[in-house]
């Protein structure tokens, strides 16, 4: 039983869902949301307040101006994309505290949260099932 507890506790150190992300953001925690997709995808649609840092461009130079004491949450399109995983790995290698957003932009919207960009969607009145 202890190994089950350890497994799930460890899993939560690496992943976050949209509801928990929004809770952290609205309760004063220093969270930087990182869209790890291309600049074009970011312009099309992204999570409000996110920064665009494509995983292929993450380096000591491109992250030099980022605060080191924040929690970074990487995301991409969703389960069919692994830019968020690649971004989380690269951010961790660079020494940042990072979690990956489960379900990416797709599940962020499915949970009813608004997006920004050319194809922005408004927030929906959906209560999270979490």
C-alpha positions as a Markdown table, in Angstrom:
| # | Residue | x | y | z |
|---|---|---|---|---|
| 1 | Unk | 0.0 | 0.0 | 0.0 |
| 2 | Unk | 2.8 | 2.4 | 0.8 |
| 3 | Unk | 4.2 | 2.1 | -2.8 |
| 4 | Unk | 0.8 | 3.1 | -4.1 |
| 5 | Unk | 0.8 | 6.2 | -2.0 |
| 6 | Unk | 4.4 | 7.0 | -3.1 |
| 7 | Unk | 3.5 | 6.5 | -6.8 |
| 8 | Unk | 0.5 | 8.9 | -6.7 |
| 9 | Unk | 2.3 | 11.4 | -4.6 |
| 10 | Unk | 5.2 | 11.4 | -7.0 |
| 11 | Unk | 2.9 | 11.7 | -10.0 |
| 12 | Unk | 1.4 | 14.9 | -8.6 |
| 13 | Unk | 4.8 | 16.4 | -8.4 |
| 14 | Unk | 5.1 | 16.4 | -12.2 |
| 15 | Unk | 1.5 | 17.0 | -13.4 |
| 16 | Unk | -1.2 | 19.5 | -12.8 |
| 17 | Unk | -4.7 | 19.8 | -14.2 |
| 18 | Unk | -6.5 | 23.0 | -15.3 |
| 19 | Unk | -8.5 | 23.5 | -12.1 |
| 20 | Unk | -5.4 | 23.2 | -9.9 |
| 21 | Unk | -3.5 | 25.6 | -12.2 |
| 22 | Unk | -6.2 | 28.2 | -12.0 |
| 23 | Unk | -6.5 | 27.7 | -8.3 |
| 24 | Unk | -2.8 | 28.4 | -7.9 |
| 25 | Unk | -3.0 | 31.5 | -10.2 |
| 26 | Unk | -5.9 | 33.0 | -8.3 |
| 27 | Unk | -4.5 | 32.4 | -4.8 |
| 28 | Unk | -1.3 | 34.4 | -5.3 |
| 29 | Unk | 1.2 | 31.7 | -6.1 |
| 30 | Unk | 3.9 | 32.6 | -8.5 |
| 31 | Unk | 3.1 | 30.4 | -11.6 |
| 32 | Unk | 4.4 | 31.0 | -15.1 |
| 33 | Unk | 2.4 | 29.2 | -17.8 |
| 34 | Unk | 4.6 | 28.2 | -20.7 |
| 35 | Unk | 3.1 | 27.5 | -24.1 |
| 36 | Unk | 5.8 | 25.1 | -25.5 |
| 37 | Unk | 4.3 | 25.2 | -29.1 |
| 38 | Unk | 5.4 | 27.3 | -32.0 |
| 39 | Unk | 4.8 | 31.0 | -32.2 |
| 40 | Unk | 2.2 | 30.5 | -34.9 |
| 41 | Unk | 0.2 | 28.1 | -32.7 |
| 42 | Unk | 0.5 | 30.5 | -29.7 |
| 43 | Unk | -0.9 | 33.4 | -31.8 |
| 44 | Unk | -3.8 | 31.3 | -32.9 |
| 45 | Unk | -4.9 | 30.4 | -29.4 |
| 46 | Unk | -3.3 | 30.2 | -25.9 |
| 47 | Unk | -4.0 | 30.2 | -22.2 |
| 48 | Unk | -4.4 | 33.8 | -20.9 |
| 49 | Unk | -1.2 | 35.2 | -19.4 |
| 50 | Unk | 0.9 | 32.4 | -20.9 |
| 51 | Unk | 4.3 | 33.1 | -22.4 |
| 52 | Unk | 5.4 | 31.5 | -25.6 |
| 53 | Unk | 8.6 | 29.6 | -25.3 |
| 54 | Unk | 8.7 | 26.8 | -27.9 |
| 55 | Unk | 10.5 | 23.7 | -26.5 |
| 56 | Unk | 13.0 | 23.7 | -29.4 |
| 57 | Unk | 14.1 | 27.2 | -28.4 |
| 58 | Unk | 14.5 | 26.6 | -24.6 |
| 59 | Unk | 18.1 | 27.3 | -23.5 |
| 60 | Unk | 20.0 | 29.1 | -20.8 |
| 61 | Unk | 20.0 | 32.2 | -23.0 |
| 62 | Unk | 16.2 | 32.2 | -23.8 |
| 63 | Unk | 15.3 | 31.5 | -20.1 |
| 64 | Unk | 17.9 | 33.9 | -18.6 |
| 65 | Unk | 15.3 | 36.5 | -17.7 |
| 66 | Unk | 12.8 | 34.2 | -16.1 |
| 67 | Unk | 12.4 | 34.2 | -12.3 |
| 68 | Unk | 13.9 | 31.1 | -10.7 |
| 69 | Unk | 11.5 | 31.0 | -7.7 |
| 70 | Unk | 8.3 | 30.4 | -9.8 |
| 71 | Unk | 6.5 | 27.2 | -10.6 |
| 72 | Unk | 6.5 | 26.7 | -14.4 |
| 73 | Unk | 3.6 | 24.9 | -16.1 |
| 74 | Unk | 4.2 | 23.7 | -19.6 |
| 75 | Unk | 1.4 | 22.9 | -22.1 |
| 76 | Unk | 0.8 | 22.1 | -25.7 |
| 77 | Unk | -2.3 | 21.2 | -27.8 |
| 78 | Unk | -3.3 | 18.1 | -25.8 |
| 79 | Unk | -2.8 | 14.4 | -25.6 |
| 80 | Unk | -1.8 | 14.1 | -29.3 |
| 81 | Unk | 1.1 | 16.5 | -28.8 |
| 82 | Unk | 4.3 | 16.1 | -26.7 |
| 83 | Unk | 5.7 | 19.6 | -26.8 |
| 84 | Unk | 4.7 | 20.1 | -23.2 |
| 85 | Unk | 6.6 | 17.0 | -22.2 |
| 86 | Unk | 9.7 | 18.1 | -24.2 |
| 87 | Unk | 9.3 | 21.6 | -22.7 |
| 88 | Unk | 9.0 | 20.3 | -19.1 |
| 89 | Unk | 12.0 | 18.1 | -19.6 |
| 90 | Unk | 14.1 | 21.0 | -21.0 |
| 91 | Unk | 12.9 | 23.4 | -18.2 |
| 92 | Unk | 13.8 | 20.8 | -15.6 |
| 93 | Unk | 17.3 | 20.4 | -17.1 |
| 94 | Unk | 17.7 | 24.1 | -16.9 |
| 95 | Unk | 16.9 | 24.0 | -13.2 |
| 96 | Unk | 13.3 | 25.3 | -13.1 |
| 97 | Unk | 10.5 | 23.8 | -11.0 |
| 98 | Unk | 8.1 | 22.5 | -13.6 |
| 99 | Unk | 4.9 | 20.6 | -14.0 |
| 100 | Unk | 3.1 | 19.5 | -17.2 |
| 101 | Unk | -0.5 | 20.5 | -17.7 |
| 102 | Unk | -2.6 | 17.4 | -18.2 |
| 103 | Unk | -4.6 | 17.5 | -21.4 |
| 104 | Unk | -3.0 | 20.7 | -22.6 |
| 105 | Unk | -5.0 | 23.5 | -24.2 |
| 106 | Unk | -7.7 | 21.0 | -25.3 |
| 107 | Unk | -8.7 | 20.0 | -21.8 |
| 108 | Unk | -8.1 | 23.6 | -20.5 |
| 109 | Unk | -11.0 | 24.6 | -22.8 |
| 110 | Unk | -13.1 | 21.5 | -22.1 |
| 111 | Unk | -12.9 | 22.5 | -18.4 |
| 112 | Unk | -14.6 | 25.8 | -19.4 |
| 113 | Unk | -11.7 | 28.2 | -19.2 |
| 114 | Unk | -11.3 | 31.1 | -21.7 |
| 115 | Unk | -8.4 | 31.4 | -24.1 |
| 116 | Unk | -6.8 | 34.3 | -26.0 |
| 117 | Unk | -5.6 | 34.7 | -29.5 |
| 118 | Unk | -7.1 | 34.7 | -33.0 |
| 119 | Unk | -9.3 | 31.8 | -32.2 |
| 120 | Unk | -10.0 | 32.7 | -28.6 |
| 121 | Unk | -13.0 | 31.1 | -26.9 |
| 122 | Unk | -14.9 | 32.6 | -24.0 |
| 123 | Unk | -15.1 | 30.9 | -20.6 |
| 124 | Unk | -18.0 | 28.5 | -20.2 |
| 125 | Unk | -20.1 | 28.1 | -17.1 |
| 126 | Unk | -18.9 | 24.6 | -16.3 |
| 127 | Unk | -18.2 | 23.4 | -12.8 |
| 128 | Unk | -15.0 | 21.3 | -12.7 |
| 129 | Unk | -15.6 | 17.7 | -11.8 |
| 130 | Unk | -12.3 | 17.5 | -9.8 |
